[in-house]
Structure formats: C-alpha cells, structure tokens
Amino acid sequence: MAYASICRTRVGSTTAFADTPTVNVVTDPSFVPFEMLDPETGEMIGFDMDIINEIAERAGFDINLTTMEFAGIIPAVQTGSQEIAIAGVTITEERAQIVDFSDPYYDSGLQIIVRADNDDVESIEDLAGLSIATRIGSTSYDFLQEQLGDDADITPYPGNSDMYMALLGRNVDAAFYDAPNVAYFSQTRGEGRTKVVGPLYEGQQYGIVFHKGSQWVEPANEALAAMREDGTYDEIYQKWFGESSDEE
C-alpha cells in the first residue's frame, strides 16, 4: 500500500490531523532501553517508542499511548481495549492464538544476572536450589519453570526495578530475564555491583502485538520492511544499543 504523505502525530506531539485515525497503543513503562519514562519531559522514550513512532508516521495513524504492567498487555490487546502493543513482547505460538503479531523486529534471548561477588553461578543448572527473580507474565518465568520447577525458588516480580532491587538487596540469588534489559541494567544502575553470566538461552524474537484481525498488521509490516531497506531501522538501533543491528 502507498503510505500517506501528510504529517503524523508522534508520541508526545501536540499536533493532530482530523483525517488521521488515532490508534490505542500500550507499552510497559519500565523495559529499558526499549521503553522508559523521560523524567525531564514526562514522555515515553526508548527503542520501541522510536520504532512505533516511525511505523505510525509511515502507516498513517496517530498514537494514543497508554502504559501498564507487562502482565496486563496481552489481555488488553486481546479484549480490544488496546489495538496495538509494543513492549519487547516475544512471539510465541500460545500468544499468537489470541493476538496477531507483526514480523519480528528484534532478536533476543534470556540471560542470568547475579551480584558481582557471586562466582558460583555460570549456567541455568547452577540455579538449582537457589532463589531467582524474574518477571510476571514473561517467557523467562515459563522457561525457569520448565527447566527448574520445584528445584528452585522462583519469584515473579511485577516490575523490572523490583526484580533487580531484590537481587541487589540479597533477597534473591540471581535474576533471569530478557538479555538486552539484563545487560542494560548491569551496565547502568548495576555497574560494579552485578554481572551477566552464562550463555544466551532460548533465542527469541520480539514482535509488535495487534488485536486479532487488526487492519494495521500489514501496514506495520510494510513500514518495518521499508525502515530496514532505507536504513532507518539501523539508525534507531544504533541510537539505543550503540552497534549495528547485524551484530545482535
């Protein structure tokens, strides 16, 4: 389809056009560096925010952005209260039964993070008998249950900050979550106090989530393809991750 040529509203913009449809979009406010609140502007920023803004401009819709905890995002799109979600959501067969996904837009996986003084954990097997923090409603929680089950004390937390604070406060022995978020925390707030260990588990792909039968799936996929073709995707990737997307 041909993309509309008039200017579009991006997240945080105050300008809108009457002939441009407004679409309800939901995200998780704490999945850095994919989405996070800018304390200076009060707006949501991050890799996902740049991606969805660019897609909206190319596909021809304005964004009405809502934030909520990750566990509520898929149900919100499934029930139709939100049309689109972008929050580092892993594409799974189970989820694809109740929502539609875009083509994959980011390759990820799961990784372990421990305190800097922990030299005993190097793999998922080493977590047996330990206490582990992860995220409610995440594929990391499902993976831990499958791999360790009752052999570990697995505690799901509602937010990323809760999970990492539990680790730093010695309430848990390790945390297990999406690799880019784990790496970002270890390099920022957790620098010198935490370290990422072990291999990347369960290679995953993130997709943009749509209500079943949404009219915006095809335009979004066309926009993503065009962004990769013209270099826009790489520019956004390098802005947030400091490297080419070919190095993921």
N, C-alpha and C positions, 0 to 999 in steps of 0.2 A: 504494500500500500504506500501511497505517497504521504510524506509527513506534512502536517500543516505548517505554514510558513510564518504565522503571526507569533508574537512573543508570548511566552507562557509564564505562569507564576511558579516560582520555585519555593521550597520550604523557607519560611521566614520572610518572603516577599510580601509587600502590602498591595501590589497591583494585581488585578484580576480582569478577565475579559468575559463579558456576558455569554459569548458564544463558545466558550471553552468549558467542557464538563469538569466538575470537581469530583475527585475520587477519594474516598476514605482510605487512608494508608496508616498502618500501625507498625510500630517498631518497639524494640526493647531499649530502654534508655541507658543501659549500663554495659553494653557489649563492646567495649573499646578494643581496637580503634575503629570498629565498624559503625557504631552509633554511640554518642555520648552528648551530654549537655555542656554547651559552652558557657561557663559561669559568667563571662563578661557580657555576652549578648542574650543569654537565656534561650538560644536556639539549639536545635539538634544538629550536630556535625558528625563527620566520620566518612569512612569509605562507602558504606551503604547509602548514606544520605546523598553523597555526590552521585552515586550510580542512579538512584531512583529519581533525583532531580533531572539528570540528563535524559533519562528514559522518558520522563513526563514531558519534557520540552520537545523531544523528537516525536513522541507518540501522540501528543496533543491533548494533555489533560493537566488540570491543576491539582495540587495535593492538599487535602485536609488531614494533617498529621496528628495522630494520637499515640501516646506511649503507654505501655503496660508491661507487667512482668511477663517473662518469656512463656511461662506455662499457660497463659491465657491467650496467646497469639493465635495458635491454630484454631482453637474453638471459636474465637471471634470472627475469623475468616470463614470458617465452616458454616456458622449460623447466619452470615451475611451482614453482621453489624459493621464489619470491615471488608472492603473489597480486595485490598492488597496488603501483604505484609512483607517487610524486608528486615531481617534481624539475624543474619547468619544462620538461616534455617537449613538443616541438612535434608537433602532429598532422600526420602525412604519410600519403600513400597507401601508401607502402612499409612503414612501420611497422604500419599498420592491417591488413596482410596476415598479420601474425604475432601481434599483440596486439589487444585491444579498447580503445577509448578512451571516456571519459565525454564528455558535451557539453563544449564549450570553456568554460574558466573564467577565461582571461586572454588579452588581445590583446597581442601583442608584435611584434618585428621584430629586425633586425640592424643594428649600428652600428659605426662606426670610432672608435677612441680612439688618440690619439698623445700624445707628450710636449708639454708646454706651449710649448716653443720651436720646434715644427715648424709652419711656415706654408706648407708645400708641398703638404700633403695636404688635399683638400676633398671628394674623391669616390672611389668604388671604382676609377675609371680611373687616378687618381693613384697607386695602389698598385702599378702595373706596374713591374717592375724592383726592387721593394723587398722586404724581409723582413717577414713578417706572422705574428704568433702567433694561434692560435685554439685551440679545444678538441677533443680527440679524440672522435670519435663524434657530433659536433654537426652541426646543419644549417648552421651558419656555415662549417664546413670544406667541406661539399659545395658551398655557394654560391661560395666562393672558388675551388674547383677548376673549377667551371663557368664563372666569369667571367674568371679569370686563367690557370688551368692552369700551364703551364711559364713563363709570363711573370712570375712572382713566386716568391719563396722562401717557401713556406707551411709553417709548422712547427706541428703539432698538439701541445698540451701536455696532460698528464693531469689537471691541476687548474687552477682559475682563478687561484690565487695564483702558480703557476708562470708562467702566461701574462703576468700583469701585472708580475711581478718581471723577466721578460725584457724587457719594454718599458722599465721604469724603469732597468734595468741596461744599456740600449742594446745588447742582444743582438739586438733586432728593431727595425724602424722604426715598426711600428704593431701594434695588436691589433684583432681583429674578432670580435664575439660578440653575444649577446642584449642588446638595448638596456637593459632595466632593470638588469641586472647591470653593464654598462659604466658607466651613469650613476651607480649607487651607488658603484662604486669611485672614479670621478672626483670625487665629492663627499665622499668619506671619506679613505681612505688615499692616494689620488692627488691630493687637493686641492692646487692650486698647482703641481703637477708634471705634470699631464696635462690634456687637454681632449677632449671629444667633438666630432667634426666630421662634416659631410655629412648627407645625409637618412637616413631610416629605410628600410632595404632589406627586401624580401621580407616583407611583413606576415604574421605567423604567429599561430596560436592554440595555447595550451597546453591539454593535456588530461590527466586522470588516467588512468593505464595499468592495464589489468586483464589477467589471464590469459584467453586465448580461452574464451568461454563462461561467464565468471565470473557467479555469482549476484548479485554486488554492483554490477553496472553500473547496473541500473535503480534500485535504492535510492539509489545515489550521485547519479544524475541528478535524482531526486525531491528529494533533500536540497538539492542545488545550487539547484534552482528555488525551493524554499521559502526558502532563505537570501537569494536575490535579492529575493523578494517581501516578506519581513519586515524587510529592512534589515540583516540580519546580515552579508551579503557586503560591503556598503559600509562597515560598521564595521571589519571586518578590513582592507579595502583602505586605508582612511584611516589606520589604525594604522601600516601599514608604508610607505605611499607619500605620506601627507600630503595627499592630494587625493581628490576623488570619482572613482569608477571610470568615471563618464561622461566624464572628462577624459583617459582613456588615449590 
